[in-house]
Amino acid sequence: MNDIPTDQAIDTQAVRSYLLGLQNRIVSTLQAEDGKAFLSDGWTRPAGGALEGDGLSQLVEGGNLLERGGCNFSHVKGKALPPSATQHRPELAGAPFEAMGVSLVMHPLNPYVPTVHMNVRMLAAAPAGGATVTWFGGGMDLTPYYGFEDDAQHFHRVCRDAIGPALYARFKPWCDEYFFLKHRNEPRGVGGIFFDDFALPPEQGGHEAGFALMRATGDAFLEAYVPITQRRRGMPYGERERDFQAYRRGRYVEFNLVWDRGTHFGLHGGGRTESILMSMPPVVKWRYDWRPEPGTPEARLYTDFLRPREWASDRASDRASE
Amino acid sequence: MNDIPTDQAIDTQAVRSYLLGLQNRIVSTLQAEDGKAFLSDGWTRPAGGALEGDGLSQLVEGGNLLERGGCNFSHVKGKALPPSATQHRPELAGAPFEAMGVSLVMHPLNPYVPTVHMNVRMLAAAPAGGATVTWFGGGMDLTPYYGFEDDAQHFHRVCRDAIGPALYARFKPWCDEYFFLKHRNEPRGVGGIFFDDFALPPEQGGHEAGFALMRATGDAFLEAYVPITQRRRGMPYGERERDFQAYRRGRYVEFNLVWDRGTHFGLHGGGRTESILMSMPPVVKWRYDWRPEPGTPEARLYTDFLRPREWASDRASDRASE
């Protein structure tokens, strides 16, 4: 790969090492929880094109816990930042850059176990004659089929405790806003945290503060998700619950293919299709204008969970019935 | 609805009548073929907003021939053409307009029966002080799961005979180009015909020529598709074929949600979601980096059918083996 001139103060290799370690920890833990081994599929994009780089896709299909799930690491370098990335930072137009991240989506088999997504990423640009600058993005969000207040509260509280209440207060509503299906006027799930383009000036911590936020997010994932899987995976279910799960997974497909910027840019920009589409569920159903019967657990997903709520609040009064 | 000033020579009401009749003929025939009644769901968009209009969605789910299929009529009027529609025709910016069309997608139950899509549409704009102008678009394309040369040839020859060899020679490659999954480097199916923005000057027939092309396309649909369903629907199939069908339907979802302009603009622009997403298949599966075993019928779909071929040619030598 080309060597990108890097400010001495910024060590992108340390970010790469963190991300590979994070992927390894997550996959090892989920594999142990599942009991079925993940597959590993490494790839490289050779030097010479507009982008070069490498990645590692790790995935499981037909597992005991996970019907389909994947955790991707990727690291690409490019000779010139595309205009879409520099419209707010014209001084970086055409600068060499690198982008790296870990992204995962897990679709459990049992409809009582929610689907989860987590992503952390860094973009670094090295303008000629200037110092390297970095931005961070990421987050995680939970998509239940059958809602449990305990699960949503646990997930949000782990997120809040990981990044602190001040950032949580910014990134929780951002998540609600981002993971929203405008064509359905419906949130994707119960949310979590989301941030993008996060960069602080040096006097507020600069690169190191962004990297710390990335680590706080990534490191919190297993604590946020695994206990939920453990308490739901043994719940008995039947055809009705599987059918509702398959129907609701259609919303996941719609969001990712229609609205998600990462998926959209990846598929339009020549990303690795099979890695990008590891977010697709294993089995999905569509049916016309379907609505659950009022009063059923399926209806409660819509009325009690698919709307923004203060899940991390410790006030007992913050209930759906308010 | 508002009255839009219309050139005396252009009778958009005649186009509406044709489209409603076309929908009725298609649904009646497919219903008789299926044996299960279609549902009809009318809708109106009240005056006062940016768009007003009405439509009729007709659909079947769980039929004998069609596992899921819908045929939509819609007719909307707006006070001002959006900039995206007038970039090549600045003289029409802000003109009142109307858009109407019939669009269908049918997903058969039997994996040996191909999925089909057909659409015909008209856009009319009435600039202040100028004559009303109209453009037409449409086409139809066939998406087999198991390929049959007879079926592809029949479909293409009906298309060619309907619009004539000169237009077929333009609209067949346009279809190959349009219904292409760039992120898979793969055509959606065996194609057919596609045209957009079709308008001729008055000395070449003007509005009437465009309307005639719309009718030729719409009127050919049943002849192009029904005989194929009749000769394939009785073929025995099992879990293997259903599984491959569900996997390949994933490509249909990917194309429509990622690349199809009508779906994209509809979902982003406040169209009627349940009508737009009647194109989604009933059951879909995704699996990682799956490829068929060489030499199987599933592999032959990729090698012999998912590539542009001159299906309407009468030369016996025009074979996949060339």
Boltz contact constraints between the chains, C-beta under 6 A:
constraints:
  - contact:
      token1: [A, 59]
      token2: [B, 288]
      max_distance: 6.0
  - contact:
      token1: [A, 61]
      token2: [B, 287]
      max_distance: 6.0
  - contact:
      token1: [A, 183]
      token2: [B, 267]
      max_distance: 6.0
  - contact:
      token1: [A, 183]
      token2: [B, 273]
      max_distance: 6.0
  - contact:
      token1: [A, 257]
      token2: [B, 257]
      max_distance: 6.0
  - contact:
      token1: [A, 257]
      token2: [B, 258]
      max_distance: 6.0
  - contact:
      token1: [A, 258]
      token2: [B, 257]
      max_distance: 6.0
  - contact:
      token1: [A, 258]
      token2: [B, 267]
      max_distance: 6.0
  - contact:
      token1: [A, 267]
      token2: [B, 183]
      max_distance: 6.0
  - contact:
      token1: [A, 267]
      token2: [B, 258]
      max_distance: 6.0
  - contact:
      token1: [A, 273]
      token2: [B, 183]
      max_distance: 6.0
  - contact:
      token1: [A, 274]
      token2: [B, 289]
      max_distance: 6.0
  - contact:
      token1: [A, 280]
      token2: [B, 286]
      max_distance: 6.0
  - contact:
      token1: [A, 283]
      token2: [B, 285]
      max_distance: 6.0
  - contact:
      token1: [A, 284]
      token2: [B, 284]
      max_distance: 6.0
  - contact:
      token1: [A, 285]
      token2: [B, 283]
      max_distance: 6.0
  - contact:
      token1: [A, 286]
      token2: [B, 280]
      max_distance: 6.0
  - contact:
      token1: [A, 287]
      token2: [B, 61]
      max_distance: 6.0
  - contact:
      token1: [A, 288]
      token2: [B, 59]
      max_distance: 6.0
  - contact:
      token1: [A, 289]
      token2: [B, 274]
      max_distance: 6.0
